[in-house]
Structure formats: C-alpha cells, structure tokens
Amino acid sequence: MLSPRLQTVANFIPKGVVLADIGTDHAYLAIEVVSQGICKYAFACDLHPSPLKIAKKNIETAGLSDKIETRLGDGLSVIKPSEADCIVIAGMGGMRIWNIILEGIAQACVAKLILQPQHDVVLLRKNLHSSGFEIIDEVLIREKDHFYVVISSEYTGDKYSWSEREYFLGKYLIEKGGNDFNAFLQNERNKINAYISQINDDNALANARMRWEWLV
C-alpha cells in the first residue's frame, strides 16, 4: 500500500504507459502501478546501488521481474528518448528535479512528466513554463503536518506565464481550494509570520509581507 503522497503520484499515471520512475528507492511505486495494470512495463531507476538492490528483491518477491527492470544511473541518462511514455521524479528538491529534466531534455520532451518536489516548488513551476513545458494539473497532498504538491506536465514548446501569486500558491490549487488548501495557507502564514519577526532587511520584509497578503 502506497503512502498518500505516492498514491497521488500514481493517480496521475495514464493507463497503459511505460513508466520510468527516477529515484525509485525501493520500487514501491513501480510495483504498485504495474501490479494494478496501470503500466504495462516500468523502469525502476536510482543513482544508488543499495536501494536499487532492495528494489530488485522487492520486484522479484512481487513476481514482476518480467515487467519491471531496474537501472542504475543518474537521472534520465538511464533511459533512451521515447523508451518511456511517462516519467516520475518524486521526493527530491525542485531544483534537483529541474536539473534532471535539463540534463535529460531529449527524454523529458517526449514523455508525460509527473513531478513531486519536496521544496522549491515555485522555481520548478517557473522553469517548466519558461522552457516550454505546460503545467496541466496540480494536486495538494497533506501527510500529517507536511504538505506536498504533485505536478503533471508535458512539453509543448510554448511559453507560459502565471501571476506571481499563482506561481507561489499554484494556479490549479487556488482554483480547487478545499480544506487541505486552507490548512496549507495557514501553515504558510505561520511560517511567514515567524520569518517576519526575525528579519530587519527592508526589502526582504516587503517581499515577505507581499507574500503574506497573497495568503489572505
């Protein structure tokens, strides 16, 4: 059984695709979506040998060695362009995710991207838009006291632009609203209030107050 965060990632994966799970860790996501018939094949990829060894054992235990292949390497270098229809990069910082996309741009431009940044979400959104990737949808997940965003994106070659508030909070998250989003807003207000109480720089203070107003 997947965590709410990984289950939300899985919900974005189209049925019948070949998946590349970058930073697979123990291959829980790949095993789930293949065993449920969502993906016909998956590449479980990781930079580190130790978790990939555990992933391979988990795949064998699940009886899916003929449908899930483990690959050791950095980012998207482990797959060829068009080898995967859908690429998941989850559980990393937003800038790390973006660097993986840039370094594997040939692979990223021909696949659906499902991204789950741990932080630097705003920068990831802006970089996607400025580089021709459309943000198709976003979902906010709450796990205990932590909030995560899952982003669905595809390359179109067009440039996109949101308002600064939309980049900060997520255009689709604003439109959807809901209890979790309201809790997220309150959490952000608390963080900004704590930040404001500790800074003396006028420019930083003005920027923080502007962001606080976006949360009202």
Buried (B, 14 or more C-beta within 10 A) or exposed (E): EBEEBBBBBBBBBEEEBBBBBBBBBBBBBBBBBBBEEBBBBBBBBBBEEEBBBBBBEBBEEBEBEEBBBBBEEEBBBBBEBEBBBBBBBBBBBBBBBBBBBEBBBEBBBBBBBBBBBBEBBBBBBBBBBEBBBBBBBBBBBBEEEEBBBBBBBBBEEEEBEBEEBBBBBBBBBBEBEEEBBEBBBEBBBEBBEEBBEEEEEEEEEEEBEEBBEBBE
